[in-house]
Amino acid sequence: MLPTDPDIIFEDAHLLVLCKPAGLLAVPGRGADKQDCLSARAQQRWPDARVVHRLDMATSGLMLMARGEAMQRALGLAFERHEVHKRYEAVVAGRPPAGGAGADGWHTIDLPIAADWPNRPLRIIDTEAGKPSITRWRELAHDAAAPPGTTRLSLEPVTGRTHQLRVHMKAIGHPILGDMLYGDAASQQLAPRLLLHACSLTLAHPAGGEPLAFSSAAPF
């Protein structure tokens, strides 16, 4: 069964915000069986829709698209300048330690990430060859019902490396539930899908400059 069509969160003459379901590719993959994706579905309705960032196939949530090449360049530059802010919600195994938080309650993971070339498309922490990678996290709720319990987190990628949130949570010993790439057998069995959702997106409109803020509740 194909994933459901993405929900339309916002559209105007310059950009689109869609909510991608888990299990749907963001862009086409290799092979005829990997051509169904959010960008292709969007272009059926908006032929000028252009990709400016991606979400993993297993991740659900908000995805921004440009309308036309000029807006694609403008939004691409906004991403490069870290002017587009994203937050995710995730449920992880165990409970990350509370110590070390900043005054705002956020913790920081600063671990460089590199491609795991023998095991592509996996990524690994590599202190010598990895690219700087920073994630902020904050606890939202803890469920101690089933040892060792699970914790709902707010995650904020400061950098945008491939699989960054998934790699960083694994690296600190708290993999995201349902992660078939980076989780252990126990955490994989606790959820039928990857419990990671892009829930918040804020930016200045690339044409008019007015602030835009979009949200989507996690479906788990």
Backbone as a chain_set.jsonl record, in Angstrom:
{"seq": "MLPTDPDIIFEDAHLLVLCKPAGLLAVPGRGADKQDCLSARAQQRWPDARVVHRLDMATSGLMLMARGEAMQRALGLAFERHEVHKRYEAVVAGRPPAGGAGADGWHTIDLPIAADWPNRPLRIIDTEAGKPSITRWRELAHDAAAPPGTTRLSLEPVTGRTHQLRVHMKAIGHPILGDMLYGDAASQQLAPRLLLHACSLTLAHPAGGEPLAFSSAAPF", "coords": {"N": [[0.852, -1.196, 0.0], [0.578, 2.211, -0.882], [1.984, 5.127, 0.703], [-0.109, 7.642, 2.222], [-1.3, 10.612, 0.514], [0.587, 13.683, 0.766], [-0.276, 16.144, 3.224], [-1.449, 19.429, 2.577], [-0.057, 22.166, 3.897], [0.527, 24.843, 3.517], [0.334, 27.151, 0.83], [1.445, 29.382, -1.699], [2.22, 31.754, -4.285], [4.936, 31.49, -4.238], [6.064, 29.559, -2.535], [5.728, 26.269, -1.012], [4.413, 24.373, 1.683], [4.415, 21.206, 2.809], [3.154, 18.221, 4.384], [4.895, 15.463, 4.82], [4.181, 12.025, 4.648], [5.325, 9.247, 6.663], [7.377, 6.787, 5.139], [7.228, 7.574, 2.533], [9.278, 8.563, -0.1], [11.297, 11.534, -0.234], [12.472, 12.611, -2.516], [13.053, 11.338, -5.884], [14.395, 8.008, -6.032], [16.942, 5.59, -6.965], [16.101, 3.519, -9.638], [13.131, 2.067, -11.084], [11.161, 1.49, -9.262], [11.33, 3.372, -7.322], [10.387, 5.868, -7.885], [8.08, 7.131, -7.113], [7.379, 9.768, -5.047], [7.498, 12.548, -2.708], [8.246, 14.97, -4.016], [7.67, 14.397, -6.717], [4.907, 13.939, -6.615], [4.073, 16.457, -5.762], [4.819, 17.996, -7.973], [3.041, 17.151, -9.866], [0.776, 18.551, -9.261], [1.684, 21.172, -8.875], [3.556, 22.262, -11.237], [5.851, 23.841, -11.159], [7.119, 23.306, -8.779], [9.912, 22.99, -6.638], [12.668, 21.278, -5.122], [14.139, 22.006, -1.97], [15.14, 21.064, 0.401], [15.431, 17.964, 2.256], [13.705, 15.126, 3.682], [14.284, 12.127, 5.503], [13.16, 8.978, 4.193], [11.815, 7.433, 6.111], [11.054, 9.294, 7.961], [8.513, 11.514, 9.052], [6.598, 14.54, 8.413], [6.962, 18.19, 8.229], [7.792, 19.677, 5.151], [9.483, 21.865, 3.096], [9.005, 23.447, -0.036], [10.104, 25.149, -2.987], [8.681, 27.43, -5.385], [9.454, 27.59, -8.546], [12.629, 28.504, -10.079], [13.959, 30.819, -9.168], [12.95, 31.216, -6.566], [13.782, 28.813, -5.495], [16.552, 29.19, -5.44], [16.658, 31.343, -3.644], [15.561, 30.252, -1.274], [17.331, 28.159, -0.9], [19.649, 29.597, -0.3], [18.813, 30.731, 2.09], [18.717, 28.462, 3.731], [21.458, 27.818, 3.729], [22.439, 29.952, 5.167], [21.456, 29.45, 7.629], [18.922, 30.409, 8.228], [16.521, 29.247, 8.149], [14.585, 27.55, 10.364], [14.255, 24.485, 11.998], [12.411, 22.098, 13.854], [12.102, 18.958, 15.461], [10.177, 16.163, 16.64], [10.692, 13.377, 18.677], [10.714, 9.96, 19.847], [12.66, 8.257, 22.098], [14.775, 5.506, 23.131], [15.149, 4.681, 26.565], [16.37, 7.2, 28.88], [17.819, 10.21, 28.354], [20.547, 11.739, 30.145], [19.904, 14.358, 32.506], [21.695, 16.307, 33.258], [23.942, 19.023, 32.398], [22.54, 20.751, 30.793], [21.787, 23.837, 29.092], [21.029, 27.258, 30.097], [18.578, 27.636, 28.977], [17.431, 25.186, 29.028], [18.077, 23.407, 27.045], [20.087, 20.772, 25.716], [23.267, 20.036, 24.186], [24.56, 18.221, 21.473], [27.587, 17.631, 20.107], [29.105, 16.255, 17.753], [31.147, 15.065, 15.208], [30.147, 13.981, 11.938], [30.46, 11.439, 9.487], [30.407, 9.771, 6.258], [29.781, 6.286, 6.242], [31.564, 4.519, 4.493], [32.004, 1.712, 3.734], [29.549, 0.73, 4.403], [27.443, 2.09, 3.178], [24.075, 3.388, 2.888], [24.789, 4.348, 5.442], [25.761, 6.478, 8.208], [28.421, 7.59, 10.362], [29.939, 8.443, 13.543], [32.821, 10.302, 13.37], [35.71, 11.425, 14.464], [37.931, 12.376, 13.184], [37.656, 12.544, 10.314], [35.083, 13.417, 10.022], [32.354, 15.747, 9.378], [31.634, 18.872, 10.989], [28.954, 18.664, 13.283], [25.986, 19.465, 14.836], [23.517, 19.052, 17.266], [20.669, 20.027, 19.095], [18.836, 19.162, 22.032], [15.877, 18.596, 23.998], [14.078, 17.454, 26.776], [10.709, 16.378, 26.605], [8.803, 14.648, 27.715], [8.716, 11.813, 29.904], [8.346, 8.322, 29.926], [8.11, 5.888, 32.115], [7.01, 3.412, 32.21], [7.632, 0.951, 30.954], [10.489, -0.704, 31.581], [13.661, -0.079, 29.974], [12.261, 2.277, 29.915], [10.953, 5.062, 27.954], [11.554, 8.157, 26.199], [10.21, 11.238, 25.252], [11.374, 13.62, 23.034], [12.275, 16.977, 22.088], [13.919, 17.946, 19.218], [16.545, 19.731, 17.684], [18.159, 20.4, 14.812], [21.152, 21.958, 14.383], [23.105, 21.958, 12.462], [22.909, 20.35, 9.214], [23.306, 17.528, 8.524], [23.235, 14.392, 6.736], [21.046, 11.997, 8.052], [21.467, 13.013, 10.587], [20.116, 13.472, 13.156], [19.357, 10.899, 13.855], [21.793, 9.527, 13.94], [23.157, 10.96, 15.945], [21.5, 10.526, 18.21], [21.759, 7.781, 18.51], [24.488, 7.753, 19.082], [24.695, 8.838, 21.649], [23.6, 6.865, 23.078], [20.836, 6.508, 23.05], [18.838, 5.488, 21.001], [16.462, 6.377, 18.416], [13.151, 5.219, 18.566], [12.058, 2.484, 16.568], [13.952, 2.773, 14.587], [15.338, 1.451, 11.888], [17.822, 1.515, 10.787], [19.736, 2.521, 12.602], [19.036, 1.771, 15.164], [19.031, -0.572, 17.962], [18.038, -4.059, 18.323], [16.095, -4.16, 20.335], [15.066, -1.502, 20.573], [14.101, -1.171, 18.02], [11.938, -2.862, 17.95], [10.038, -1.638, 19.469], [8.385, 0.115, 18.168], [6.29, 0.59, 15.279], [7.221, 2.119, 13.231], [9.705, 4.602, 12.338], [10.038, 6.803, 14.954], [10.064, 9.737, 14.465], [9.492, 13.045, 13.704], [9.085, 15.898, 11.736], [8.21, 18.742, 13.129], [8.047, 21.51, 13.323], [8.558, 24.568, 11.598], [10.16, 27.466, 10.738], [10.662, 30.608, 9.159], [11.693, 33.488, 7.203], [9.589, 34.939, 4.798], [10.528, 34.345, 1.464], [9.969, 36.205, -0.513], [8.43, 38.455, 0.452], [9.422, 38.86, 3.026], [8.075, 38.663, 5.449], [7.556, 37.09, 8.654], [7.198, 33.564, 8.864], [5.585, 30.78, 10.272], [5.169, 27.388, 10.855], [3.465, 24.451, 11.924], [3.168, 21.013, 12.92], [1.565, 18.416, 14.424], [3.027, 15.611, 16.045], [2.364, 12.34, 14.813], [2.379, 10.244, 16.606]], "CA": [[0.0, 0.0, 0.0], [1.344, 3.435, -0.949], [1.679, 6.086, 1.755], [-1.132, 8.612, 1.87], [-0.794, 11.844, -0.074], [0.976, 14.676, 1.774], [-1.209, 17.225, 3.535], [-1.016, 20.76, 2.174], [-0.071, 23.049, 5.061], [0.552, 26.23, 3.047], [0.756, 27.362, -0.554], [1.236, 30.65, -2.362], [2.894, 31.792, -5.581], [6.381, 31.418, -4.057], [6.526, 28.377, -1.808], [4.777, 25.273, -0.521], [4.77, 23.59, 2.863], [3.657, 19.964, 2.774], [3.456, 17.292, 5.467], [5.227, 14.185, 4.209], [3.939, 10.841, 5.485], [6.408, 8.275, 6.786], [7.341, 5.75, 4.123], [7.258, 8.176, 1.205], [10.533, 9.238, -0.412], [11.213, 12.977, -0.473], [12.853, 12.805, -3.918], [13.183, 10.016, -6.509], [15.584, 7.195, -5.794], [17.415, 4.842, -8.121], [15.242, 2.4, -10.007], [11.747, 2.397, -11.441], [10.283, 1.31, -8.105], [11.592, 4.44, -6.351], [10.071, 7.154, -8.518], [6.997, 7.777, -6.373], [7.985, 10.546, -3.972], [6.783, 13.786, -2.436], [8.499, 15.982, -5.04], [6.94, 14.038, -7.938], [3.481, 14.172, -6.376], [3.86, 17.902, -5.736], [4.954, 18.546, -9.317], [1.827, 16.846, -10.618], [-0.19, 19.628, -8.979], [2.386, 22.436, -9.08], [4.689, 21.907, -12.102], [7.048, 24.635, -10.857], [7.624, 22.961, -7.444], [11.331, 22.65, -6.626], [13.168, 20.775, -3.838], [15.164, 22.812, -1.306], [15.718, 20.234, 1.456], [14.86, 16.621, 2.221], [13.494, 14.336, 4.89], [14.457, 10.696, 5.29], [11.935, 8.269, 3.827], [11.131, 6.94, 7.305], [10.66, 10.443, 8.778], [7.33, 12.251, 8.612], [6.549, 15.918, 8.862], [6.946, 19.368, 7.38], [8.818, 19.815, 4.121], [9.353, 23.109, 2.353], [9.372, 23.425, -1.445], [10.043, 26.431, -3.676], [7.969, 27.454, -6.658], [10.298, 28.26, -9.523], [14.065, 28.459, -9.827], [14.392, 31.972, -8.38], [12.626, 30.933, -5.173], [14.647, 27.719, -5.077], [17.843, 29.785, -5.086], [16.485, 32.165, -2.442], [15.393, 29.386, -0.106], [18.599, 27.453, -0.71], [20.553, 30.519, 0.39], [18.33, 30.855, 3.464], [19.191, 27.278, 4.445], [22.91, 27.948, 3.916], [22.685, 30.976, 6.182], [20.782, 28.988, 8.857], [17.786, 31.291, 8.457], [15.345, 28.381, 8.226], [14.732, 26.833, 11.635], [13.43, 23.28, 12.043], [12.412, 21.278, 15.059], [11.536, 17.632, 15.306], [9.793, 15.448, 17.845], [11.112, 11.976, 18.588], [10.659, 9.134, 21.052], [13.908, 7.508, 22.134], [14.911, 4.484, 24.169], [15.777, 5.156, 27.789], [16.209, 8.612, 29.259], [19.106, 10.912, 28.353], [20.805, 12.398, 31.427], [19.426, 15.741, 32.572], [22.79, 17.228, 33.521], [24.644, 19.648, 31.291], [21.681, 21.603, 29.98], [22.013, 25.265, 29.171], [20.054, 28.01, 30.877], [17.273, 27.511, 28.316], [16.958, 23.815, 29.166], [18.506, 22.597, 25.908], [21.389, 20.121, 25.719], [23.923, 20.08, 22.877], [25.401, 17.117, 21.01], [28.559, 18.164, 19.147], [29.88, 15.1, 17.32], [31.271, 15.109, 13.747], [29.553, 12.85, 11.221], [31.028, 11.114, 8.175], [29.812, 8.611, 5.595], [30.346, 4.971, 6.547], [31.69, 4.091, 3.1], [31.759, 0.282, 3.499], [28.162, 0.383, 4.75], [26.531, 3.131, 2.69], [24.101, 4.837, 3.148], [24.926, 4.665, 6.86], [26.701, 7.489, 8.675], [29.073, 7.261, 11.629], [30.697, 9.494, 14.213], [34.226, 10.209, 12.972], [36.329, 12.635, 15.015], [39.026, 12.832, 12.322], [37.215, 12.891, 8.962], [33.694, 13.849, 10.019], [32.014, 17.166, 9.274], [31.018, 19.37, 12.225], [27.524, 18.345, 13.341], [25.48, 19.888, 16.143], [22.093, 18.843, 17.535], [20.165, 20.404, 20.419], [17.688, 18.368, 22.438], [15.239, 18.93, 25.271], [13.063, 16.461, 27.143], [9.308, 16.79, 26.665], [8.08, 13.757, 28.635], [9.351, 10.509, 30.123], [7.423, 7.236, 30.248], [8.885, 4.853, 32.802], [6.148, 2.242, 32.373], [8.312, -0.278, 30.533], [11.943, -0.535, 31.705], [14.214, 1.079, 30.692], [11.463, 3.464, 29.665], [11.172, 5.82, 26.73], [11.499, 9.588, 26.431], [9.843, 12.079, 24.117], [12.3, 14.739, 22.965], [12.305, 17.97, 21.034], [15.256, 17.928, 18.615], [16.795, 20.87, 16.797], [19.434, 20.259, 14.11], [21.82, 23.223, 14.075], [23.639, 21.635, 11.142], [21.959, 19.529, 8.471], [23.954, 16.349, 7.938], [22.388, 13.236, 6.455], [20.755, 11.118, 9.193], [22.118, 13.594, 11.763], [19.416, 13.239, 14.42], [19.376, 9.463, 14.127], [23.173, 9.165, 14.31], [23.492, 11.571, 17.23], [20.802, 9.869, 19.31], [22.429, 6.495, 18.71], [25.815, 7.979, 19.646], [24.623, 9.081, 23.092], [23.036, 5.679, 23.703], [19.381, 6.568, 23.132], [18.346, 5.479, 19.622], [15.057, 6.673, 18.181], [12.389, 3.982, 18.438], [11.692, 2.102, 15.216], [14.997, 3.112, 13.621], [15.849, 0.201, 11.34], [19.216, 1.693, 10.378], [20.66, 2.833, 13.69], [18.586, 1.256, 16.447], [19.29, -1.972, 18.278], [16.844, -4.884, 18.138], [15.077, -3.824, 21.333], [14.406, -0.239, 20.246], [13.391, -1.347, 16.75], [10.696, -3.598, 18.176], [9.123, -0.851, 20.295], [7.536, 0.981, 17.343], [6.104, 0.067, 13.932], [7.855, 3.041, 12.287], [10.637, 5.521, 12.976], [9.288, 7.827, 15.694], [10.724, 11.017, 14.225], [8.547, 13.866, 12.952], [9.44, 17.316, 11.595], [6.985, 19.331, 13.671], [8.052, 22.971, 13.329], [9.344, 25.173, 10.527], [10.023, 28.919, 10.764], [11.537, 31.306, 8.218], [11.16, 34.713, 6.625], [9.104, 34.689, 3.441], [11.607, 34.736, 0.54], [9.561, 37.312, -1.38], [8.014, 39.634, 1.195], [10.18, 39.027, 4.25], [7.295, 38.499, 6.671], [7.858, 35.827, 9.338], [6.296, 32.445, 8.677], [5.758, 29.697, 11.247], [4.277, 26.274, 10.576], [3.599, 23.364, 12.899], [2.466, 19.766, 12.646], [1.648, 17.539, 15.598], [3.55, 14.272, 15.782], [1.276, 11.361, 14.755], [2.688, 9.101, 17.476]], "C": [[0.883, 1.241, 0.0], [0.999, 4.345, 0.229], [0.612, 7.072, 1.278], [-0.498, 9.854, 1.26], [-0.418, 12.834, 1.027], [-0.119, 15.71, 1.986], [-0.617, 18.551, 3.083], [-1.162, 21.683, 3.376], [-0.171, 24.509, 4.622], [0.935, 26.239, 1.577], [0.498, 28.805, -0.946], [2.037, 30.626, -3.657], [4.391, 31.547, -5.474], [6.869, 30.133, -3.399], [5.358, 27.489, -1.402], [5.308, 24.706, 0.787], [3.828, 22.393, 2.891], [4.048, 19.104, 3.968], [3.654, 15.911, 4.863], [4.892, 13.025, 5.14], [5.189, 9.972, 5.584], [6.253, 7.215, 5.701], [7.334, 6.264, 2.704], [8.603, 8.869, 1.012], [10.299, 10.73, -0.581], [11.487, 13.305, -1.93], [13.02, 11.426, -4.544], [14.486, 9.314, -6.128], [16.017, 6.513, -7.075], [16.494, 3.663, -8.39], [13.808, 2.827, -10.225], [10.8, 2.308, -10.248], [10.445, 2.407, -7.065], [11.316, 5.819, -6.938], [8.906, 7.868, -7.836], [7.588, 8.479, -5.159], [7.207, 11.841, -3.793], [7.007, 14.812, -3.54], [7.743, 15.674, -6.326], [5.444, 14.279, -7.776], [3.175, 15.673, -6.368], [3.889, 18.486, -7.146], [3.784, 18.175, -10.224], [0.785, 17.943, -10.435], [0.413, 21.01, -9.242], [3.63, 22.15, -9.927], [5.973, 22.674, -11.804], [7.634, 24.319, -9.481], [9.066, 22.475, -7.524], [11.763, 22.246, -5.208], [14.215, 21.731, -3.264], [15.782, 22.097, -0.101], [14.989, 18.894, 1.431], [14.56, 16.124, 3.626], [13.766, 12.884, 4.544], [13.115, 10.052, 4.957], [11.14, 7.869, 5.07], [10.621, 8.061, 8.206], [9.417, 11.094, 8.198], [7.483, 13.717, 8.98], [6.72, 16.968, 7.791], [8.116, 19.407, 6.41], [8.489, 21.023, 3.265], [9.778, 22.903, 0.906], [9.231, 24.819, -2.03], [9.181, 26.301, -4.919], [8.794, 28.297, -7.635], [11.754, 28.304, -9.094], [14.547, 29.631, -8.978], [14.123, 31.744, -6.893], [13.458, 29.772, -4.635], [16.018, 28.252, -4.662], [17.736, 30.59, -3.791], [16.357, 31.311, -1.186], [16.647, 28.565, 0.164], [19.596, 28.309, 0.036], [20.129, 30.703, 1.843], [18.756, 29.656, 4.303], [20.686, 27.381, 4.724], [23.244, 28.925, 5.036], [22.028, 30.639, 7.521], [19.644, 29.921, 9.243], [16.456, 30.54, 8.435], [15.525, 27.498, 9.453], [13.729, 25.681, 11.694], [13.522, 22.642, 13.428], [11.672, 19.982, 14.776], [11.08, 17.129, 16.667], [10.148, 13.988, 17.643], [10.842, 11.281, 19.911], [11.87, 8.223, 21.018], [13.88, 6.475, 23.254], [15.61, 5.07, 25.388], [15.497, 6.612, 28.07], [17.565, 9.295, 29.272], [19.304, 11.653, 29.666], [20.443, 13.873, 31.397], [20.552, 16.746, 32.75], [23.378, 17.83, 32.255], [23.79, 20.534, 30.416], [22.07, 23.067, 30.136], [20.928, 25.938, 29.97], [18.652, 27.907, 30.277], [16.715, 26.097, 28.358], [17.368, 22.888, 28.025], [19.901, 22.033, 26.138], [21.963, 20.167, 24.293], [24.744, 18.816, 22.642], [26.284, 17.679, 19.905], [29.512, 17.037, 18.761], [29.939, 15.079, 15.79], [30.79, 13.83, 13.082], [30.21, 12.69, 9.857], [30.27, 9.941, 7.578], [30.535, 7.347, 6.027], [30.479, 4.246, 5.21], [31.495, 2.598, 2.886], [30.303, -0.127, 3.712], [27.191, 1.48, 4.321], [25.107, 2.592, 2.565], [24.282, 5.23, 4.609], [25.954, 5.76, 7.096], [27.243, 7.071, 10.031], [29.664, 8.523, 12.248], [32.17, 9.274, 13.881], [34.919, 11.5, 13.387], [37.45, 13.169, 14.142], [38.517, 13.323, 10.969], [35.796, 13.439, 8.916], [33.521, 15.348, 9.892], [31.37, 17.622, 10.579], [29.502, 19.189, 12.195], [27.017, 18.626, 14.75], [23.969, 19.699, 16.204], [21.784, 19.338, 18.935], [18.957, 19.546, 20.756], [17.17, 18.823, 23.803], [14.153, 17.902, 25.552], [11.682, 17.095, 27.181], [8.523, 15.955, 27.671], [8.844, 12.453, 28.752], [8.297, 9.499, 30.533], [8.238, 6.088, 30.824], [8.131, 3.542, 32.9], [6.859, 0.95, 32.023], [9.818, -0.062, 30.618], [12.639, -0.858, 30.38], [13.47, 2.376, 30.413], [11.784, 4.107, 28.329], [10.986, 7.301, 27.043], [11.145, 10.312, 25.141], [10.714, 13.33, 24.162], [11.905, 15.725, 21.874], [13.74, 18.031, 20.528], [15.401, 19.093, 17.645], [18.151, 20.675, 16.113], [20.02, 21.633, 13.781], [22.502, 23.117, 12.717], [22.67, 20.664, 10.476], [22.589, 18.341, 7.788], [22.938, 15.228, 7.704], [22.274, 12.349, 7.696], [21.245, 11.694, 10.523], [21.422, 13.261, 13.076], [19.492, 11.779, 14.818], [20.762, 9.015, 14.593], [23.526, 9.717, 15.683], [22.773, 10.894, 18.393], [21.382, 8.483, 19.566], [23.75, 6.7, 19.449], [25.779, 8.231, 21.145], [23.889, 7.957, 23.816], [21.534, 5.653, 23.83], [18.794, 6.623, 21.721], [16.859, 5.799, 19.545], [14.307, 5.361, 17.964], [12.006, 3.747, 16.976], [12.744, 2.408, 14.17], [15.67, 1.835, 13.131], [17.284, 0.311, 10.845], [20.16, 1.811, 11.566], [20.233, 2.286, 15.052], [19.045, -0.169, 16.696], [17.971, -2.742, 18.178], [15.728, -4.492, 19.099], [14.331, -2.547, 20.962], [13.638, -0.326, 18.938], [12.031, -1.989, 16.968], [9.661, -2.795, 18.957], [8.206, 0.059, 19.48], [7.432, 0.414, 15.935], [6.726, 0.933, 12.851], [8.886, 3.86, 13.055], [9.852, 6.638, 13.654], [10.045, 9.148, 15.661], [9.844, 11.825, 13.283], [9.015, 15.305, 12.937], [8.214, 18.143, 11.95], [6.933, 20.848, 13.596], [8.999, 23.503, 12.266], [9.106, 26.677, 10.571], [11.058, 29.539, 9.835], [10.902, 32.642, 7.856], [10.732, 34.403, 5.197], [10.145, 35.181, 2.44], [11.247, 35.891, -0.382], [9.264, 38.574, -0.579], [8.752, 39.888, 2.485], [9.397, 38.834, 5.533], [7.612, 37.149, 7.32], [6.775, 34.795, 9.101], [6.61, 31.379, 9.712], [4.715, 28.63, 10.991], [4.52, 25.182, 11.596], [2.766, 22.182, 12.467], [2.659, 18.842, 13.831], [2.175, 16.164, 15.197], [2.409, 13.253, 15.798], [1.535, 10.124, 15.601], [2.807, 9.569, 18.91]], "O": [[1.829, 1.329, 0.782], [-0.137, 4.344, 0.704], [0.456, 7.303, 0.079], [0.687, 10.12, 1.459], [-1.025, 12.833, 2.098], [-0.806, 16.104, 1.043], [0.59, 18.765, 3.197], [-2.278, 21.95, 3.822], [-0.855, 25.313, 5.256], [1.757, 25.437, 1.132], [-0.524, 29.388, -0.583], [2.489, 29.56, -4.077], [5.064, 31.409, -6.496], [7.975, 29.674, -3.682], [4.192, 27.882, -1.44], [6.519, 24.578, 0.969], [2.609, 22.543, 2.983], [5.148, 19.242, 4.503], [2.693, 15.266, 4.442], [5.284, 13.042, 6.307], [6.017, 9.969, 4.673], [5.139, 6.796, 5.383], [7.425, 5.478, 1.761], [9.023, 9.665, 1.852], [9.227, 11.148, -1.019], [10.829, 14.163, -2.516], [13.119, 10.436, -3.82], [15.524, 9.945, -5.931], [15.511, 6.828, -8.152], [16.152, 2.905, -7.482], [13.329, 3.802, -9.645], [9.762, 2.968, -10.222], [9.773, 2.384, -6.033], [11.93, 6.81, -6.542], [8.763, 9.083, -7.97], [8.233, 7.839, -4.328], [6.362, 12.189, -4.617], [6.055, 15.466, -3.966], [7.225, 16.588, -6.968], [4.789, 14.768, -8.696], [2.153, 16.109, -6.898], [3.088, 19.36, -7.48], [3.564, 18.825, -11.246], [0.006, 18.228, -11.345], [-0.256, 21.902, -9.763], [4.675, 21.822, -9.365], [7.063, 22.218, -12.152], [8.565, 25.0, -9.05], [9.405, 21.65, -8.372], [11.281, 22.804, -4.222], [15.082, 22.212, -3.994], [16.849, 22.495, 0.366], [14.038, 18.714, 0.67], [15.087, 16.631, 4.616], [13.509, 12.453, 3.42], [12.065, 10.526, 5.388], [9.912, 7.961, 5.072], [9.837, 7.806, 9.12], [9.286, 11.21, 6.98], [8.368, 14.093, 9.748], [6.634, 16.679, 6.597], [9.27, 19.202, 6.788], [7.369, 21.18, 2.778], [10.794, 22.259, 0.643], [8.355, 25.584, -1.628], [8.976, 25.203, -5.438], [8.826, 29.526, -7.561], [12.078, 28.161, -7.915], [15.447, 29.465, -8.154], [14.973, 32.045, -6.055], [13.8, 29.748, -3.453], [16.58, 27.818, -3.656], [18.624, 30.523, -2.941], [16.968, 31.607, -0.159], [16.988, 28.305, 1.318], [20.312, 27.816, 0.907], [20.976, 30.817, 2.729], [19.119, 29.818, 5.469], [21.136, 27.069, 5.827], [24.22, 28.74, 5.762], [22.044, 31.455, 8.443], [19.422, 30.195, 10.422], [15.398, 31.123, 8.673], [16.518, 26.778, 9.561], [12.532, 25.862, 11.475], [14.571, 22.652, 14.073], [10.748, 19.928, 13.965], [11.535, 17.604, 17.707], [9.93, 13.428, 16.568], [10.751, 11.921, 20.959], [12.091, 7.505, 20.043], [13.08, 6.557, 24.187], [16.546, 5.859, 25.259], [14.528, 7.188, 27.575], [18.392, 8.985, 30.13], [18.337, 12.147, 30.247], [20.648, 14.554, 30.392], [20.383, 17.922, 32.426], [23.321, 17.231, 31.181], [24.263, 21.026, 29.392], [22.605, 23.481, 31.164], [20.011, 25.283, 30.466], [17.657, 28.07, 30.983], [15.653, 25.829, 27.796], [17.035, 21.703, 28.044], [20.78, 22.706, 26.676], [21.222, 20.321, 23.322], [25.521, 18.396, 23.499], [25.783, 18.149, 18.883], [30.58, 16.878, 19.352], [28.896, 15.074, 15.137], [30.999, 12.732, 13.598], [30.481, 13.669, 9.163], [29.579, 9.208, 8.285], [31.758, 7.339, 6.161], [29.613, 3.454, 4.838], [30.851, 2.231, 1.904], [29.873, -1.189, 3.262], [26.224, 1.765, 5.028], [24.935, 1.439, 2.171], [23.951, 6.357, 4.978], [26.881, 5.951, 6.31], [26.614, 6.301, 10.758], [29.863, 9.533, 11.573], [32.702, 8.183, 14.088], [34.745, 12.54, 12.752], [37.885, 14.305, 14.334], [38.902, 14.403, 10.521], [35.349, 13.886, 7.86], [34.408, 16.124, 10.245], [30.642, 16.857, 11.211], [28.848, 19.519, 11.206], [27.544, 18.099, 15.73], [23.239, 20.13, 15.312], [22.555, 19.095, 19.864], [18.147, 19.234, 19.883], [17.909, 19.352, 24.633], [13.397, 17.529, 24.656], [11.496, 18.192, 27.709], [7.679, 16.482, 28.396], [9.532, 12.037, 27.82], [7.453, 9.781, 31.384], [8.965, 5.404, 30.104], [8.572, 2.637, 33.608], [6.705, -0.049, 32.726], [10.376, 0.686, 29.815], [12.252, -1.818, 29.714], [14.002, 3.46, 30.653], [12.755, 3.748, 27.663], [10.343, 7.658, 28.03], [11.705, 10.035, 24.08], [10.79, 14.013, 25.183], [11.285, 15.36, 20.875], [14.674, 18.156, 21.32], [14.484, 19.397, 16.881], [19.187, 20.776, 16.77], [19.446, 22.383, 12.991], [22.484, 24.057, 11.923], [21.717, 20.207, 11.107], [22.421, 18.163, 6.581], [21.919, 15.138, 8.389], [23.279, 11.995, 8.311], [21.421, 10.949, 11.487], [22.073, 12.812, 14.019], [19.67, 11.46, 15.993], [20.885, 8.222, 15.526], [24.13, 9.018, 16.497], [23.366, 10.704, 19.455], [21.484, 8.057, 20.716], [24.096, 5.92, 20.336], [26.725, 7.879, 21.85], [23.588, 8.063, 25.005], [20.991, 4.877, 24.617], [18.309, 7.669, 21.287], [16.099, 5.531, 20.476], [14.792, 4.484, 17.248], [11.674, 4.682, 16.247], [12.464, 2.314, 12.975], [16.46, 1.217, 13.844], [17.901, -0.703, 10.517], [21.262, 1.262, 11.542], [21.013, 2.339, 16.002], [19.404, -0.889, 15.764], [16.914, -2.145, 17.973], [14.554, -4.491, 18.728], [13.102, -2.506, 21.027], [12.635, 0.364, 18.759], [11.078, -1.691, 16.248], [8.519, -3.233, 19.093], [7.332, 0.713, 20.05], [8.388, -0.184, 15.443], [6.762, 0.541, 11.685], [8.93, 3.814, 14.284], [9.084, 7.342, 12.999], [10.584, 9.612, 16.666], [9.488, 11.36, 12.201], [9.309, 15.879, 13.985], [7.277, 18.233, 11.157], [5.863, 21.426, 13.788], [10.089, 22.971, 12.056], [7.964, 27.121, 10.454], [12.187, 29.059, 9.735], [9.737, 32.898, 8.16], [11.427, 33.691, 4.473], [10.606, 36.318, 2.546], [12.136, 36.5, -0.977], [9.784, 39.644, -0.892], [8.726, 41.005, 3.002], [9.988, 38.838, 6.613], [7.903, 36.177, 6.623], [5.584, 35.106, 9.132], [7.777, 31.108, 9.995], [3.521, 28.921, 10.917], [5.64, 25.003, 12.076], [1.782, 22.327, 11.741], [3.79, 18.522, 14.2], [1.817, 15.627, 14.149], [1.569, 13.289, 16.698], [0.968, 9.064, 15.336], [3.064, 8.762, 19.804]]}, "num_chains": 1, "name": "protein.A"}
